Amino acid sequence: MQTLTAETTIDEKIQELCETILADEEYRERVACIESLLDDPASKEVYVKFAQKGEEMHQKQHSGAEVTDGDLDEYETLRQAADENPKVKNFMSAQNELNALHQKVSKYVSKTIENGKVPTSEEMESKDGCCGGGCGCD
């Protein structure tokens, strides 16, 4: 019965954390930036073309195919268009900030479970390898 109570408490605390995130003004501003892009077809198209070209070049590199000067020129043109579009720029910034929040929460929970204690600020700031450790890249 104690396990059920512990699980219930953990579930309740997870709910509280989720509610706190959703109520956070910075979180809401980031979501608004994302929605602003999604509600603007022209800006969305600029972002999609830029993202697709970046993915295409990544796939070429990953498969050993040559990334041509034409690819680089097209990517640079698309990157410039993305940088000049405030909605695209805000979208990418918001996306990066939300990803960072997700990683922070995940890192705190992972370190707590791994170490059996709440991590200190110093432990959270330390780098365990290039990506946080555990991936073999250390």
C-alpha positions as CSV (number, residue, x, y, z in Angstrom):
1,M,0.0,0.0,0.0
2,Q,2.9,2.3,0.7
3,T,4.0,2.1,-3.0
4,L,0.6,3.2,-4.2
5,T,0.8,6.2,-1.8
6,A,4.3,7.1,-3.1
7,E,3.2,6.8,-6.7
8,T,0.2,9.0,-5.9
9,T,2.4,11.6,-4.3
10,I,4.8,11.6,-7.2
11,D,2.0,11.9,-9.7
12,E,0.6,14.8,-7.7
13,K,4.0,16.6,-7.7
14,I,4.4,16.0,-11.4
15,Q,0.9,17.6,-11.9
16,E,2.0,20.6,-9.8
17,L,5.2,21.0,-11.8
18,C,3.2,20.8,-15.0
19,E,0.7,23.4,-13.7
20,T,3.6,25.7,-12.6
21,I,5.2,25.5,-16.1
22,L,1.9,26.2,-17.8
23,A,1.2,29.2,-15.5
24,D,4.7,30.7,-16.1
25,E,4.6,34.0,-18.0
26,E,7.8,33.2,-19.9
27,Y,6.4,29.9,-21.0
28,R,3.2,31.5,-22.2
29,E,5.2,34.1,-24.1
30,R,7.2,31.4,-25.8
31,V,4.0,29.5,-26.8
32,A,2.6,32.7,-28.1
33,C,5.6,33.1,-30.4
34,I,5.2,29.6,-31.7
35,E,1.4,30.1,-32.3
36,S,2.1,33.4,-34.0
37,L,4.2,31.7,-36.6
38,L,1.8,28.8,-37.1
39,D,-1.0,31.4,-37.6
40,D,0.9,33.2,-40.4
41,P,1.1,31.0,-43.6
42,A,3.8,33.2,-45.2
43,S,6.1,33.1,-42.2
44,K,5.5,29.4,-41.7
45,E,6.5,28.8,-45.3
46,V,9.8,30.7,-44.8
47,Y,10.5,28.6,-41.7
48,V,9.5,25.3,-43.3
49,K,11.7,25.9,-46.4
50,F,14.7,26.8,-44.2
51,A,14.2,23.8,-41.9
52,Q,13.8,21.4,-44.9
53,K,16.9,22.7,-46.6
54,G,18.9,22.3,-43.3
55,E,17.6,18.7,-42.9
56,E,18.3,17.9,-46.5
57,M,21.9,19.1,-46.1
58,H,22.2,17.2,-42.8
59,Q,21.0,14.0,-44.6
60,K,23.5,14.5,-47.4
61,Q,26.4,14.9,-44.9
62,H,25.2,11.9,-42.9
63,S,25.0,9.7,-46.0
64,G,28.4,10.8,-47.3
65,A,26.9,12.7,-50.3
66,E,28.5,16.1,-51.2
67,V,26.9,19.3,-50.1
68,T,27.3,21.5,-53.1
69,D,28.0,25.2,-53.3
70,G,24.4,25.5,-54.7
71,D,23.1,23.9,-51.5
72,L,25.1,26.2,-49.3
73,D,24.0,29.3,-51.3
74,E,20.3,28.2,-51.1
75,Y,20.6,27.5,-47.4
76,E,22.2,30.9,-46.8
77,T,19.5,32.7,-48.7
78,L,16.8,30.8,-46.7
79,R,18.7,31.5,-43.4
80,Q,18.8,35.2,-44.3
81,A,15.0,35.2,-45.0
82,A,14.4,33.4,-41.7
83,D,16.6,35.9,-39.8
84,E,14.8,38.9,-41.4
85,N,11.3,37.5,-40.5
86,P,10.5,38.5,-36.9
87,K,7.9,35.7,-36.5
88,V,10.4,33.1,-37.7
89,K,13.2,34.5,-35.5
90,N,10.9,34.6,-32.5
91,F,9.6,31.0,-33.2
92,M,13.2,29.6,-33.4
93,S,14.2,31.4,-30.2
94,A,11.0,30.2,-28.4
95,Q,11.6,26.7,-29.6
96,N,15.2,26.7,-28.4
97,E,14.1,28.0,-25.0
98,L,11.4,25.4,-24.6
99,N,13.8,22.7,-25.5
100,A,16.3,24.0,-22.9
101,L,13.5,24.0,-20.3
102,H,12.6,20.4,-21.2
103,Q,16.3,19.4,-20.9
104,K,16.6,21.1,-17.6
105,V,13.6,19.3,-16.1
106,S,14.8,16.0,-17.5
107,K,18.3,16.5,-16.2
108,Y,17.1,17.4,-12.7
109,V,14.8,14.3,-12.5
110,S,17.5,12.0,-14.0
111,K,20.2,13.2,-11.5
112,T,17.8,12.8,-8.6
113,I,17.0,9.2,-9.6
114,E,20.6,8.4,-10.4
115,N,22.1,9.9,-7.2
116,G,19.2,9.3,-4.8
117,K,19.2,13.0,-3.7
118,V,18.1,16.4,-5.1
119,P,21.1,17.7,-7.1
120,T,22.8,20.9,-6.0
121,S,23.2,23.9,-8.2
122,E,26.9,23.0,-8.6
123,E,26.0,19.5,-9.7
124,M,23.5,20.8,-12.2
125,E,26.1,23.2,-13.7
126,S,28.8,20.6,-14.0
127,K,29.3,19.1,-17.5
128,D,29.5,15.3,-17.6
129,G,30.9,15.0,-21.1
130,C,29.7,17.0,-24.1
131,C,26.0,16.3,-23.8
132,G,25.5,15.6,-20.1
133,G,27.0,12.2,-19.9
134,G,25.8,8.7,-20.4
135,C,26.1,8.8,-24.2
136,G,29.7,7.6,-24.5
137,C,31.0,10.9,-25.8
138,D,33.1,11.7,-22.7
